[in-house]
């Protein structure tokens, strides 16, 4: 590829959390024109979409689209339904089972939409921020799931079935814990103060405050502590 050629496109799932912010930076560092994709999926707290917009802009996304797929009509998750978000769980309990914050088949749905956009763009890579701290509890964050999705993509698309094109799901954070992700963010110059992680935030006088007690907050705070860094977001 000559220096005058455009960068190859890729679709990057951007939730607004720190993992997806780092993955967007990884895609850009790998020389991809990263097209950021976020979802309005019926989540109870739309502040994560505000964070996704900030992350996409700061991360140099080629464009940022938000697709509505209302999973709240199905229910079954504390993130979309009237189910209490677990708080103050012990570290060894987090990831030990599938938590109620799991949204049934969410990553399958999100990657399927990303695959469709990738085919339109001529992209052959889908970037996603799953990692080692999640896949023990969330079934759709495991390496086996990503490998199975790649096989699906080969037969579910015209590019794959008729042209023999291969779609790859890139998960560069898969083998990192949260401390490793915090360190990688620093290496890539990612501003984690733009991100939002909390499952049950409070909005006070227009400011969004993380609860500091849900699984997501506890893992995030633990990661910063182990990395010897200070979390820049505000907590209640």
C-alpha positions in Angstrom: 0.0 0.0 0.0 1.4 3.4 -1.0 1.4 6.4 1.4 -1.3 8.0 -0.8 -3.7 5.0 -0.4 -6.5 5.4 2.2 -6.2 3.4 5.4 -8.1 0.1 5.4 -11.5 0.4 7.1 -12.5 -1.5 10.2 -15.6 -1.4 12.4 -15.0 -0.8 16.1 -17.6 -1.4 18.7 -17.5 1.6 21.0 -19.6 1.4 24.2 -18.2 4.4 26.0 -16.3 2.3 28.5 -12.5 2.2 28.9 -12.1 -1.1 27.2 -13.7 0.1 24.0 -11.8 3.4 24.1 -8.5 1.4 24.2 -9.6 -0.9 21.4 -10.4 2.1 19.2 -6.9 3.4 19.9 -5.5 0.0 19.1 -7.3 0.0 15.8 -6.0 3.4 14.9 -2.4 2.4 16.0 -2.7 -0.6 13.7 -3.3 1.7 10.8 -7.0 1.3 10.4 -9.7 3.8 9.5 -11.9 2.9 12.5 -15.6 3.4 12.0 -17.1 3.5 15.5 -20.4 1.7 16.1 -22.5 2.2 19.3 -26.0 1.0 20.2 -29.1 2.4 21.8 -30.2 -1.0 23.0 -32.7 0.0 25.7 -30.1 0.5 28.3 -31.3 2.2 31.5 -28.6 4.8 31.4 -28.0 6.7 28.2 -24.9 8.5 29.7 -22.9 5.7 28.1 -23.8 6.9 24.7 -22.6 10.4 25.6 -19.3 8.8 26.6 -19.2 6.8 23.4 -19.5 10.0 21.4 -16.7 11.6 23.3 -14.5 8.5 22.9 -15.2 8.3 19.2 -14.3 11.9 18.6 -11.2 11.9 20.8 -10.1 8.6 19.4 -10.1 9.8 15.8 -12.9 7.6 14.5 -13.6 8.0 10.8 -17.2 8.3 11.7 -19.5 7.3 14.6 -22.9 5.8 14.2 -25.5 4.8 16.8 -27.9 2.0 15.9 -31.1 1.4 17.8 -31.8 -2.3 18.6 -34.1 -2.3 21.6 -33.2 -5.3 23.7 -35.2 -4.0 26.6 -38.3 -5.4 25.0 -36.9 -8.8 25.8 -35.8 -8.0 29.4 -33.7 -10.4 31.4 -30.9 -8.0 32.4 -30.3 -5.5 35.1 -29.0 -3.1 32.4 -32.3 -3.1 30.5 -35.0 -4.3 33.0 -36.2 -3.4 36.5 -33.7 -5.7 38.1 -31.4 -4.5 40.9 -27.7 -4.1 40.0 -25.5 -6.1 42.4 -23.4 -4.0 44.7 -20.4 -4.6 46.9 -19.7 -8.1 45.7 -16.4 -9.7 46.7 -13.7 -9.8 44.1 -13.7 -13.6 44.0 -17.5 -13.6 43.3 -17.2 -11.3 40.3 -16.7 -13.4 37.2 -17.6 -16.6 39.0 -20.9 -17.0 37.3 -23.1 -15.2 34.7 -24.3 -12.0 36.5 -27.7 -10.4 36.1 -26.0 -7.5 34.3 -25.5 -9.9 31.3 -27.7 -8.8 28.4 -28.8 -12.0 26.6 -26.8 -12.5 23.4 -25.9 -8.8 23.2 -22.5 -9.3 21.6 -24.0 -11.6 19.0 -26.5 -8.9 18.1 -23.9 -6.1 18.1 -21.3 -8.1 16.1 -24.0 -9.1 13.6 -24.8 -5.4 13.0 -21.1 -4.6 12.8 -20.6 -7.4 10.3 -23.3 -5.9 8.1 -21.8 -2.4 8.2 -18.3 -3.9 7.6 -19.6 -5.5 4.4 -21.1 -2.2 3.2 -17.8 -0.4 4.0 -15.6 -3.1 2.5 -14.0 -3.7 5.9 -12.9 -7.1 6.9 -12.1 -6.5 10.6 -14.4 -6.1 13.6 -12.7 -4.7 16.7 -14.2 -5.4 20.1 -13.1 -4.7 23.7 -13.7 -8.1 25.4 -11.0 -9.1 27.9 -9.9 -11.7 30.4 -11.7 -10.1 33.3 -15.1 -10.5 31.5 -15.1 -13.8 29.6 -15.2 -16.0 32.7 -18.6 -14.5 33.6 -20.0 -13.4 30.2 -20.4 -16.2 27.7 -20.3 -13.9 24.7 -16.9 -12.6 25.7 -15.0 -15.9 25.4 -12.4 -16.6 22.6 -14.5 -19.6 21.6 -17.4 -17.2 20.9 -15.3 -14.9 18.7 -13.9 -17.8 16.8 -17.4 -19.2 16.1 -18.5 -15.8 15.0 -15.7 -15.6 12.4 -16.9 -19.0 11.0 -20.5 -17.6 10.9 -19.3 -14.5 9.0 -17.7 -16.7 6.3 -21.1 -18.2 5.4 -23.5 -15.4 6.4 -22.2 -12.7 4.0 -22.0 -12.3 0.3 -18.3 -11.3 0.7 -17.6 -14.6 2.6 -19.8 -17.1 0.8 -19.4 -15.8 -2.8 -16.0 -14.1 -2.8 -14.2 -16.2 -0.2 -13.4 -13.1 1.9 -12.4 -13.7 5.6 -13.8 -11.5 8.3 -11.7 -11.3 11.5 -12.8 -10.3 15.0 -10.0 -8.5 16.6 -9.9 -8.5 20.4 -6.5 -7.1 21.4 -7.4 -6.8 25.1 -8.4 -10.5 25.5 -5.4 -11.5 27.5 -5.2 -8.3 29.7 -6.7 -7.7 33.1 -8.0 -4.2 34.0 -4.6 -3.1 35.3 -3.1 -4.0 32.0 -5.8 -2.1 30.1 -5.1 1.0 32.2 -1.4 0.7 31.4 -2.1 0.2 27.7 -4.4 3.3 27.7 -1.5 5.3 29.1 0.9 4.0 26.4 -1.6 4.9 23.7 -2.5 8.3 25.1 -6.1 7.4 25.8 -8.0 9.8 28.1 -9.9 7.5 30.4 -11.6 10.5 31.9 -13.9 10.5 28.9 -15.1 7.0 29.5 -18.1 5.7 31.5 -18.1 2.3 33.1 -20.7 2.3 36.0 -23.8 0.1 35.7 -25.8 2.3 38.1 -24.6 5.9 37.9 -26.1 8.9 39.7 -26.7 12.2 38.0 -26.4 15.0 40.4 -26.6 18.7 39.4 -25.9 17.7 35.8 -22.8 15.7 36.7 -22.6 12.0 36.2 -21.2 10.1 39.2 -20.1 6.5 39.2 -21.5 4.5 42.1 -18.2 2.9 43.0 -20.0 -0.3 44.2 -21.2 -2.3 41.1 -19.1 -5.0 39.6 -17.9 -2.7 36.7 -16.8 0.1 39.1 -15.1 -2.4 41.4 -13.1 -4.0 38.6 -12.2 -0.6 37.2 -11.0 0.8 40.5 -9.1 -2.3 41.2 -7.4 -2.0 37.8 -6.3 1.6 38.5 -5.1 0.7 41.9 -3.0 -2.3 40.6 -1.6 -0.1 37.8 -0.6 2.6 40.3 -2.8 5.2 38.7 -5.7 7.4 39.8 -9.1 7.0 38.1 -10.0 10.4 36.6 -13.8 9.9 36.7 -16.0 11.2 39.5 -17.5 8.8 42.1 -20.5 9.3 44.4 
